[in-house]
Structures are given as C-alpha cells and as structure tokens.
Amino acid sequence: MDAIEWRDYIVSDPAVLGGKPILKGTRLSVEFVLELLAAGWSQGSLQENYPNLTAERIRAVLAYAAETFREERFYLLPPAGSAA
C-alpha cells in the first residue's frame, strides 16, 4: 500500500475551528477523528456516521498524526511535588 500524502486532505484555516487541522471541505478536525478511533470506533462506524469520511481521509488523519509525532521531542518530568 502506498503512503498517503496527508497534505492533499488536511488543511488549517484560522476561520474554521480556531485553526485546528481539519479534513478539507469539512468541519471534522483531525483531533476529533483520532478521538473516535481511540474510543474504539471502526472505519465502518466512522463512515456510517460521517459518510464523507473516506478510507483515504482516515489514512490521511493517521499519516498527519504520525508525521507530527515524528517531529516532536518528549521529556519526562518527575511528578509534581516529588523529590528529584
């Protein structure tokens, strides 16, 4: 399966949802789709409830998330109030 170019499907517009990344032509944010997937929604459930959410668009959301995290750096901090 070929890698999908998420930039063909995801845009950010300050006038829509405060600039959150959304699926082009919709008001569905990347965050919202990821939350549904994390909650256990299947691709079929997503498409049944949001017919314009194609398999390609779902893959684009996942590709966007993967690329975003690939560029991030995470640092573990000790819990608040604990002695270092």
MMTF fields as JSON, N, C-alpha, C and O atoms, coordinates in Angstrom:
{
  "mmtfVersion": "1.0.0",
  "mmtfProducer": "UNKNOWN",
  "numBonds": 335,
  "numAtoms": 336,
  "numGroups": 84,
  "numChains": 1,
  "numModels": 1,
  "chainsPerModel": [1],
  "groupsPerChain": [84],
  "chainIdList": ["A"],
  "bondAtomList": [4, 2, 8, 6, 12, 10, 16, 14, 20, 18, 24, 22, 28, 26, 32, 30, 36, 34, 40, 38, 44, 42, 48, 46, 52, 50, 56, 54, 60, 58, 64, 62, 68, 66, 72, 70, 76, 74, 80, 78, 84, 82, 88, 86, 92, 90, 96, 94, 100, 98, 104, 102, 108, 106, 112, 110, 116, 114, 120, 118, 124, 122, 128, 126, 132, 130, 136, 134, 140, 138, 144, 142, 148, 146, 152, 150, 156, 154, 160, 158, 164, 162, 168, 166, 172, 170, 176, 174, 180, 178, 184, 182, 188, 186, 192, 190, 196, 194, 200, 198, 204, 202, 208, 206, 212, 210, 216, 214, 220, 218, 224, 222, 228, 226, 232, 230, 236, 234, 240, 238, 244, 242, 248, 246, 252, 250, 256, 254, 260, 258, 264, 262, 268, 266, 272, 270, 276, 274, 280, 278, 284, 282, 288, 286, 292, 290, 296, 294, 300, 298, 304, 302, 308, 306, 312, 310, 316, 314, 320, 318, 324, 322, 328, 326, 332, 330],
  "bondOrderList": [1, 1, 1, 1, 1, 1, 1, 1, 1, 1, 1, 1, 1, 1, 1, 1, 1, 1, 1, 1, 1, 1, 1, 1, 1, 1, 1, 1, 1, 1, 1, 1, 1, 1, 1, 1, 1, 1, 1, 1, 1, 1, 1, 1, 1, 1, 1, 1, 1, 1, 1, 1, 1, 1, 1, 1, 1, 1, 1, 1, 1, 1, 1, 1, 1, 1, 1, 1, 1, 1, 1, 1, 1, 1, 1, 1, 1, 1, 1, 1, 1, 1, 1],
  "groupList": [{"groupName": "MET", "atomNameList": ["N", "CA", "C", "O"], "elementList": ["N", "C", "C", "O"], "formalChargeList": [0, 0, 0, 0], "bondAtomList": [1, 0, 2, 1, 3, 2], "bondOrderList": [1, 1, 2], "singleLetterCode": "M", "chemCompType": "L-PEPTIDE LINKING"}, {"groupName": "ASP", "atomNameList": ["N", "CA", "C", "O"], "elementList": ["N", "C", "C", "O"], "formalChargeList": [0, 0, 0, 0], "bondAtomList": [1, 0, 2, 1, 3, 2], "bondOrderList": [1, 1, 2], "singleLetterCode": "D", "chemCompType": "L-PEPTIDE LINKING"}, {"groupName": "ALA", "atomNameList": ["N", "CA", "C", "O"], "elementList": ["N", "C", "C", "O"], "formalChargeList": [0, 0, 0, 0], "bondAtomList": [1, 0, 2, 1, 3, 2], "bondOrderList": [1, 1, 2], "singleLetterCode": "A", "chemCompType": "L-PEPTIDE LINKING"}, {"groupName": "ILE", "atomNameList": ["N", "CA", "C", "O"], "elementList": ["N", "C", "C", "O"], "formalChargeList": [0, 0, 0, 0], "bondAtomList": [1, 0, 2, 1, 3, 2], "bondOrderList": [1, 1, 2], "singleLetterCode": "I", "chemCompType": "L-PEPTIDE LINKING"}, {"groupName": "GLU", "atomNameList": ["N", "CA", "C", "O"], "elementList": ["N", "C", "C", "O"], "formalChargeList": [0, 0, 0, 0], "bondAtomList": [1, 0, 2, 1, 3, 2], "bondOrderList": [1, 1, 2], "singleLetterCode": "E", "chemCompType": "L-PEPTIDE LINKING"}, {"groupName": "TRP", "atomNameList": ["N", "CA", "C", "O"], "elementList": ["N", "C", "C", "O"], "formalChargeList": [0, 0, 0, 0], "bondAtomList": [1, 0, 2, 1, 3, 2], "bondOrderList": [1, 1, 2], "singleLetterCode": "W", "chemCompType": "L-PEPTIDE LINKING"}, {"groupName": "ARG", "atomNameList": ["N", "CA", "C", "O"], "elementList": ["N", "C", "C", "O"], "formalChargeList": [0, 0, 0, 0], "bondAtomList": [1, 0, 2, 1, 3, 2], "bondOrderList": [1, 1, 2], "singleLetterCode": "R", "chemCompType": "L-PEPTIDE LINKING"}, {"groupName": "TYR", "atomNameList": ["N", "CA", "C", "O"], "elementList": ["N", "C", "C", "O"], "formalChargeList": [0, 0, 0, 0], "bondAtomList": [1, 0, 2, 1, 3, 2], "bondOrderList": [1, 1, 2], "singleLetterCode": "Y", "chemCompType": "L-PEPTIDE LINKING"}, {"groupName": "VAL", "atomNameList": ["N", "CA", "C", "O"], "elementList": ["N", "C", "C", "O"], "formalChargeList": [0, 0, 0, 0], "bondAtomList": [1, 0, 2, 1, 3, 2], "bondOrderList": [1, 1, 2], "singleLetterCode": "V", "chemCompType": "L-PEPTIDE LINKING"}, {"groupName": "SER", "atomNameList": ["N", "CA", "C", "O"], "elementList": ["N", "C", "C", "O"], "formalChargeList": [0, 0, 0, 0], "bondAtomList": [1, 0, 2, 1, 3, 2], "bondOrderList": [1, 1, 2], "singleLetterCode": "S", "chemCompType": "L-PEPTIDE LINKING"}, {"groupName": "PRO", "atomNameList": ["N", "CA", "C", "O"], "elementList": ["N", "C", "C", "O"], "formalChargeList": [0, 0, 0, 0], "bondAtomList": [1, 0, 2, 1, 3, 2], "bondOrderList": [1, 1, 2], "singleLetterCode": "P", "chemCompType": "L-PEPTIDE LINKING"}, {"groupName": "LEU", "atomNameList": ["N", "CA", "C", "O"], "elementList": ["N", "C", "C", "O"], "formalChargeList": [0, 0, 0, 0], "bondAtomList": [1, 0, 2, 1, 3, 2], "bondOrderList": [1, 1, 2], "singleLetterCode": "L", "chemCompType": "L-PEPTIDE LINKING"}, {"groupName": "GLY", "atomNameList": ["N", "CA", "C", "O"], "elementList": ["N", "C", "C", "O"], "formalChargeList": [0, 0, 0, 0], "bondAtomList": [1, 0, 2, 1, 3, 2], "bondOrderList": [1, 1, 2], "singleLetterCode": "G", "chemCompType": "PEPTIDE LINKING"}, {"groupName": "LYS", "atomNameList": ["N", "CA", "C", "O"], "elementList": ["N", "C", "C", "O"], "formalChargeList": [0, 0, 0, 0], "bondAtomList": [1, 0, 2, 1, 3, 2], "bondOrderList": [1, 1, 2], "singleLetterCode": "K", "chemCompType": "L-PEPTIDE LINKING"}, {"groupName": "THR", "atomNameList": ["N", "CA", "C", "O"], "elementList": ["N", "C", "C", "O"], "formalChargeList": [0, 0, 0, 0], "bondAtomList": [1, 0, 2, 1, 3, 2], "bondOrderList": [1, 1, 2], "singleLetterCode": "T", "chemCompType": "L-PEPTIDE LINKING"}, {"groupName": "PHE", "atomNameList": ["N", "CA", "C", "O"], "elementList": ["N", "C", "C", "O"], "formalChargeList": [0, 0, 0, 0], "bondAtomList": [1, 0, 2, 1, 3, 2], "bondOrderList": [1, 1, 2], "singleLetterCode": "F", "chemCompType": "L-PEPTIDE LINKING"}, {"groupName": "GLN", "atomNameList": ["N", "CA", "C", "O"], "elementList": ["N", "C", "C", "O"], "formalChargeList": [0, 0, 0, 0], "bondAtomList": [1, 0, 2, 1, 3, 2], "bondOrderList": [1, 1, 2], "singleLetterCode": "Q", "chemCompType": "L-PEPTIDE LINKING"}, {"groupName": "ASN", "atomNameList": ["N", "CA", "C", "O"], "elementList": ["N", "C", "C", "O"], "formalChargeList": [0, 0, 0, 0], "bondAtomList": [1, 0, 2, 1, 3, 2], "bondOrderList": [1, 1, 2], "singleLetterCode": "N", "chemCompType": "L-PEPTIDE LINKING"}],
  "groupTypeList": [0, 1, 2, 3, 4, 5, 6, 1, 7, 3, 8, 9, 1, 10, 2, 8, 11, 12, 12, 13, 10, 3, 11, 13, 12, 14, 6, 11, 9, 8, 4, 15, 8, 11, 4, 11, 11, 2, 2, 12, 5, 9, 16, 12, 9, 11, 16, 4, 17, 7, 10, 17, 11, 14, 2, 4, 6, 3, 6, 2, 8, 11, 2, 7, 2, 2, 4, 14, 15, 6, 4, 4, 6, 15, 7, 11, 11, 10, 10, 2, 12, 9, 2, 2],
  "groupIdList": [1, 2, 3, 4, 5, 6, 7, 8, 9, 10, 11, 12, 13, 14, 15, 16, 17, 18, 19, 20, 21, 22, 23, 24, 25, 26, 27, 28, 29, 30, 31, 32, 33, 34, 35, 36, 37, 38, 39, 40, 41, 42, 43, 44, 45, 46, 47, 48, 49, 50, 51, 52, 53, 54, 55, 56, 57, 58, 59, 60, 61, 62, 63, 64, 65, 66, 67, 68, 69, 70, 71, 72, 73, 74, 75, 76, 77, 78, 79, 80, 81, 82, 83, 84],
  "secStructList": [7, 7, 7, 7, 7, 4, 4, 4, 6, 3, 3, 3, 7, 6, 6, 1, 4, 4, 4, 7, 3, 3, 3, 6, 6, 1, 1, 7, 5, 2, 2, 2, 2, 2, 2, 2, 2, 2, 6, 6, 7, 7, 2, 2, 2, 2, 2, 2, 2, 7, 6, 6, 7, 7, 2, 2, 2, 2, 2, 2, 2, 2, 2, 2, 2, 2, 2, 2, 2, 2, 6, 7, 7, 7, 7, 7, 7, 7, 7, 6, 6, 7, 7, 7],
  "xCoordList": [0.844, 0.0, 0.892, 1.851, 0.582, 1.372, 1.07, -0.044, 2.099, 1.91, 0.987, 1.037, 0.168, -0.779, -0.185, 0.497, -0.439, 0.021, -1.068, -2.057, -0.883, -1.935, -2.228, -3.34, -1.28, -1.498, -2.582, -3.125, -2.891, -3.974, -5.35, -6.354, -5.401, -6.664, -6.86, -7.995, -5.791, -5.878, -5.394, -4.351, -6.18, -5.84, -6.041, -6.65, -5.521, -5.725, -6.097, -5.368, -7.241, -7.749, -8.136, -8.987, -7.529, -7.851, -9.337, -9.807, -10.078, -11.508, -12.371, -13.578, -11.766, -12.527, -11.949, -10.771, -12.775, -12.394, -11.119, -10.298, -10.968, -9.823, -8.478, -7.45, -8.475, -7.22, -6.766, -5.68, -7.593, -7.228, -7.134, -7.861, -6.254, -6.21, -7.535, -8.025, -8.103, -9.383, -9.26, -8.33, -10.209, -10.286, -10.884, -11.947, -10.197, -10.569, -12.043, -12.521, -12.757, -14.162, -15.127, -16.319, -14.623, -15.48, -15.165, -14.288, -15.893, -15.571, -15.126, -15.212, -14.653, -14.155, -12.675, -11.862, -12.334, -10.928, -10.192, -10.781, -8.896, -8.026, -8.155, -8.253, -8.154, -8.278, -9.553, -9.513, -10.677, -11.953, -11.905, -12.35, -11.37, -11.302, -10.387, -10.708, -9.258, -8.359, -9.027, -8.843, -9.803, -10.518, -11.523, -11.658, -12.224, -13.171, -12.456, -12.912, -11.341, -10.568, -10.058, -10.1, -9.579, -9.089, -10.207, -9.964, -11.429, -12.582, -13.08, -14.023, -12.439, -12.796, -13.69, -14.134, -13.959, -14.774, -14.013, -12.82, -14.707, -14.105, -14.216, -14.955, -13.485, -13.583, -15.024, -15.531, -15.671, -17.063, -17.992, -18.871, -17.807, -18.635, -18.415, -19.363, -17.154, -16.85, -17.557, -18.183, -17.453, -18.021, -19.549, -20.196, -20.121, -21.583, -22.115, -23.143, -21.42, -21.854, -21.402, -22.042, -20.318, -19.761, -19.438, -18.287, -20.449, -20.275, -19.158, -18.606, -18.817, -17.741, -16.358, -15.351, -16.301, -15.043, -14.599, -14.872, -13.916, -13.486, -12.302, -11.685, -11.997, -10.837, -9.566, -8.683, -9.465, -8.287, -8.175, -7.079, -9.288, -9.259, -8.855, -8.121, -9.318, -8.935, -7.434, -6.753, -6.922, -5.475, -4.694, -3.614, -5.235, -4.569, -4.47, -3.449, -5.524, -5.505, -4.388, -3.636, -4.284, -3.246, -1.853, -0.921, -1.698, -0.41, -0.014, 1.154, -0.98, -0.716, -0.232, 0.755, -0.93, -0.554, 0.848, 1.653, 1.134, 2.45, 3.548, 4.572, 3.345, 4.367, 4.53, 5.647, 3.439, 3.502, 4.327, 5.177, 4.085, 4.815, 6.255, 7.121, 6.517, 7.887, 8.775, 9.966, 8.21, 8.965, 9.001, 9.703, 8.269, 8.19, 9.289, 9.796, 9.64, 10.547, 9.815, 9.163, 9.92, 9.226, 10.236, 11.224, 9.98, 10.843, 9.988, 9.004, 10.369, 9.633, 10.071, 11.263, 9.108, 9.365, 8.875, 7.899, 9.542, 9.052, 7.687, 7.406, 6.848, 5.529, 5.674, 6.645, 4.734, 4.758, 4.82, 4.116, 5.655, 5.731, 6.689, 6.897, 7.28, 8.22, 9.637, 9.978, 10.435, 11.844, 12.596, 12.445, 13.389, 14.148, 15.422, 16.184],
  "yCoordList": [-1.176, 0.0, 1.244, 1.323, 2.187, 3.407, 4.343, 4.382, 5.102, 6.126, 7.212, 7.55, 7.736, 8.776, 10.156, 10.334, 11.101, 12.47, 13.217, 13.655, 13.36, 13.946, 15.381, 15.855, 16.087, 17.494, 17.655, 18.746, 16.585, 16.622, 16.603, 16.915, 16.237, 16.035, 16.932, 17.151, 17.448, 18.179, 19.607, 19.86, 20.53, 21.952, 22.589, 22.005, 23.777, 24.553, 25.966, 26.618, 26.432, 27.76, 28.444, 27.934, 29.589, 30.275, 30.59, 30.781, 30.647, 30.958, 29.729, 29.858, 28.54, 27.304, 26.583, 26.227, 26.374, 25.678, 26.249, 25.509, 27.547, 28.208, 27.813, 27.945, 27.328, 26.97, 25.54, 25.16, 24.731, 23.323, 22.656, 23.035, 21.674, 20.924, 20.193, 19.5, 20.36, 19.718, 18.997, 19.235, 18.117, 17.472, 18.462, 19.034, 18.654, 19.619, 19.472, 18.367, 20.597, 20.596, 20.167, 20.005, 19.977, 19.562, 20.43, 21.292, 20.183, 20.776, 19.669, 19.826, 18.556, 17.449, 17.671, 17.682, 17.847, 18.063, 16.726, 15.675, 16.806, 15.641, 15.105, 13.895, 15.995, 15.623, 14.798, 13.773, 15.249, 14.567, 13.148, 12.2, 13.009, 11.681, 10.77, 9.6, 11.293, 10.488, 10.073, 8.944, 10.975, 10.633, 9.506, 8.605, 9.56, 8.49, 7.16, 6.127, 7.184, 5.96, 5.432, 4.226, 6.32, 5.912, 5.345, 4.508, 5.802, 5.313, 3.964, 3.389, 3.465, 2.14, 2.121, 1.056, 3.292, 3.318, 2.645, 2.882, 1.813, 1.162, 2.086, 3.07, 1.764, 2.541, 2.514, 3.524, 1.368, 1.251, 2.156, 2.799, 2.213, 3.078, 4.542, 5.325, 4.906, 6.284, 6.652, 7.707, 5.779, 6.066, 6.033, 6.757, 5.209, 5.16, 6.458, 6.975, 6.975, 8.196, 9.471, 10.515, 9.392, 10.545, 10.079, 9.761, 10.038, 9.468, 10.101, 9.446, 11.355, 11.977, 11.629, 12.122, 10.796, 10.361, 9.064, 7.963, 9.224, 8.083, 7.373, 7.883, 6.2, 5.451, 6.269, 6.249, 6.988, 7.815, 8.941, 9.253, 9.539, 10.624, 10.107, 10.783, 8.932, 8.333, 8.051, 8.324, 7.51, 7.271, 8.577, 8.622, 9.642, 10.944, 11.457, 12.027, 11.259, 11.661, 10.916, 11.517, 9.631, 8.84, 9.238, 9.295, 9.513, 9.946, 11.296, 11.519, 12.195, 13.513, 13.347, 13.962, 12.515, 12.291, 11.679, 12.09, 10.715, 10.068, 11.078, 11.102, 11.912, 12.893, 13.936, 14.36, 14.345, 15.327, 14.788, 15.498, 13.544, 12.971, 12.648, 12.655, 12.371, 12.086, 13.316, 13.175, 14.498, 15.734, 16.258, 17.231, 15.644, 16.099, 15.469, 14.392, 16.155, 15.622, 15.635, 16.62, 14.545, 14.425, 14.272, 13.55, 14.948, 14.878, 14.512, 15.188, 13.438, 13.017, 13.857, 13.997, 14.407, 15.195, 14.427, 13.683, 14.593, 13.898, 14.473, 15.641, 13.662, 14.148, 15.362, 15.463, 16.264, 17.471, 17.071, 16.161, 17.752, 17.505, 16.393, 16.16, 15.697, 14.623, 15.175, 16.129, 14.564, 14.968, 14.45, 13.291, 15.294, 14.884, 14.18, 13.766],
  "zCoordList": [0.0, 0.0, 0.0, 0.768, -0.841, -0.939, 0.216, 0.739, 0.601, 1.628, 1.079, -0.103, 1.935, 1.514, 1.817, 2.827, 0.964, 1.172, 1.936, 1.348, 3.242, 4.083, 3.699, 3.933, 3.123, 2.742, 1.675, 1.499, 0.975, -0.011, 0.658, 0.018, 1.945, 2.638, 3.857, 4.28, 4.42, 5.689, 5.499, 4.895, 6.032, 5.953, 7.326, 8.222, 7.461, 8.678, 8.262, 7.514, 8.756, 8.416, 9.72, 10.45, 10.03, 11.285, 11.443, 12.564, 10.344, 10.402, 10.68, 10.887, 10.687, 10.914, 12.127, 12.146, 13.121, 14.36, 14.984, 15.527, 14.902, 15.533, 14.951, 15.616, 13.714, 13.068, 13.288, 12.849, 13.973, 14.157, 12.786, 11.867, 12.637, 11.38, 11.172, 12.064, 9.981, 9.644, 8.316, 7.545, 8.061, 6.758, 5.775, 6.016, 4.68, 3.656, 3.286, 3.028, 3.262, 2.867, 3.954, 3.695, 5.183, 6.299, 7.513, 7.472, 8.583, 9.874, 10.839, 12.057, 10.285, 11.096, 11.366, 10.442, 12.632, 12.975, 13.041, 13.293, 12.808, 12.957, 14.378, 14.586, 15.337, 16.746, 16.987, 17.668, 16.425, 16.612, 16.046, 16.693, 14.852, 14.222, 15.038, 15.247, 15.498, 16.33, 17.633, 18.09, 18.238, 19.475, 19.236, 20.063, 18.106, 17.795, 17.596, 18.085, 16.883, 16.691, 18.027, 18.271, 18.893, 20.215, 21.08, 21.949, 20.839, 21.6, 21.074, 21.617, 20.013, 19.511, 18.284, 17.853, 17.717, 16.502, 15.37, 15.181, 14.63, 13.463, 12.255, 12.279, 11.214, 9.984, 9.467, 8.981, 9.574, 9.135, 9.925, 9.35, 11.241, 12.082, 11.741, 11.675, 11.525, 11.143, 9.84, 9.741, 8.852, 7.545, 7.569, 6.812, 8.423, 8.542, 9.144, 8.707, 10.135, 10.814, 10.118, 10.25, 9.389, 8.659, 7.232, 6.931, 6.354, 5.014, 4.185, 3.301, 4.454, 3.686, 4.231, 3.722, 5.247, 5.836, 5.15, 5.629, 4.027, 3.221, 3.859, 4.794, 3.348, 3.831, 3.643, 4.501, 2.529, 2.27, 3.297, 3.762, 3.643, 4.628, 6.004, 6.726, 6.372, 7.654, 7.655, 8.643, 6.566, 6.448, 6.52, 7.108, 5.924, 5.961, 7.394, 7.78, 8.185, 9.597, 10.332, 11.099, 10.099, 10.762, 10.283, 11.085, 8.995, 8.461, 9.04, 9.361, 9.176, 9.768, 11.211, 11.615, 11.981, 13.377, 13.464, 14.299, 12.615, 12.629, 12.328, 13.01, 11.312, 10.973, 12.068, 12.363, 12.664, 13.746, 14.908, 15.445, 15.298, 16.416, 16.067, 16.941, 14.819, 14.391, 14.619, 14.893, 14.508, 14.648, 16.086, 16.361, 16.997, 18.388, 19.232, 18.921, 20.292, 21.305, 22.629, 22.975, 23.37, 24.636, 25.76, 25.631, 26.844, 28.01, 29.209, 29.512, 29.889, 31.069, 32.252, 32.527, 32.938, 34.129, 35.335, 35.24, 36.481, 37.679, 38.065, 37.794, 38.692, 39.121, 40.032, 40.782, 39.974, 40.809, 42.29, 42.728, 43.031, 44.471, 44.854, 46.044, 43.893, 44.25, 44.299, 43.6, 45.124, 45.236, 44.028, 43.64, 43.45, 42.26, 42.641, 41.767]
}
